[in-house]
């Protein structure tokens, strides 16, 4: 019987960073199901920069998940996730 050893040991800086991103992305996906958010609102909600939100979007797209987008009354792009798509 062989034991699989993780490439990145638990507690390493890399694994903590990946865990934070995973929690942030899952939280963001849940929030996107509740209302339409601007990029700035998502960044404020997650306490990160808009660049970080864009990186998280890239991770979601890489996983072939969909984030929908529309233009709000204020002209800003708003993002949401339809639970029916």
C-alpha positions in Angstrom: 0.0 0.0 0.0 1.4 3.4 -1.0 0.6 6.7 0.6 0.2 9.7 -1.7 2.3 12.6 -0.6 1.1 16.0 -1.5 3.4 18.1 -3.6 2.6 21.0 -1.3 2.5 20.0 2.3 -0.4 21.1 4.4 0.4 24.4 6.1 2.8 25.5 3.3 2.4 29.1 2.0 1.2 27.8 -1.3 -1.5 25.6 0.1 -2.8 28.4 2.4 -3.0 30.8 -0.6 -4.8 28.2 -2.7 -7.2 27.5 0.2 -8.0 31.2 0.6 -8.7 31.5 -3.1 -11.0 28.5 -3.1 -13.0 29.8 -0.2 -13.1 33.3 -1.8 -14.3 31.9 -5.2 -17.0 29.7 -3.6 -18.2 32.6 -1.5 -18.3 34.8 -4.6 -20.2 32.3 -6.6 -22.8 32.0 -3.8 -23.1 35.9 -3.6 -23.5 36.1 -7.4 -26.6 33.9 -7.1 -28.3 36.4 -4.8 -28.0 39.7 -6.8 -26.1 41.5 -9.5 -22.8 42.9 -8.4 -20.3 45.4 -9.9 -16.6 44.5 -9.9 -16.0 47.1 -7.2 -18.9 45.8 -5.0 -17.5 42.2 -5.2 -14.0 43.5 -4.3 -15.3 45.4 -1.3 -17.4 42.4 -0.2 -14.4 40.1 -0.4 -12.0 42.7 1.0 -9.7 42.3 -2.0 -8.7 44.3 -5.1 -10.6 44.3 -8.4 -7.6 42.6 -9.9 -8.0 39.7 -7.4 -11.7 39.4 -8.4 -10.7 39.3 -12.1 -8.2 36.5 -11.2 -11.0 34.6 -9.4 -13.2 35.1 -12.5 -10.4 33.5 -14.6 -10.4 30.5 -12.2 -14.1 30.1 -12.5 -14.0 30.3 -16.3 -11.1 27.8 -16.3 -13.4 25.4 -14.5 -16.0 25.9 -17.2 -18.5 27.6 -14.9 -20.5 30.5 -16.1 -20.8 34.0 -14.8 -23.4 36.1 -16.5 -23.1 39.8 -17.2 -25.4 42.7 -17.9 -25.3 46.5 -18.0 -27.0 48.2 -15.0 -29.1 51.3 -15.1 -26.0 53.3 -14.0 -24.1 52.0 -17.1 -21.8 49.8 -15.1 -21.2 46.1 -15.9 -23.0 43.9 -13.4 -22.2 40.2 -12.8 -24.5 37.5 -11.6 -24.9 33.7 -11.7 -28.2 32.2 -12.7 -28.8 29.0 -10.8 -31.0 27.8 -13.7 -28.3 27.9 -16.4 
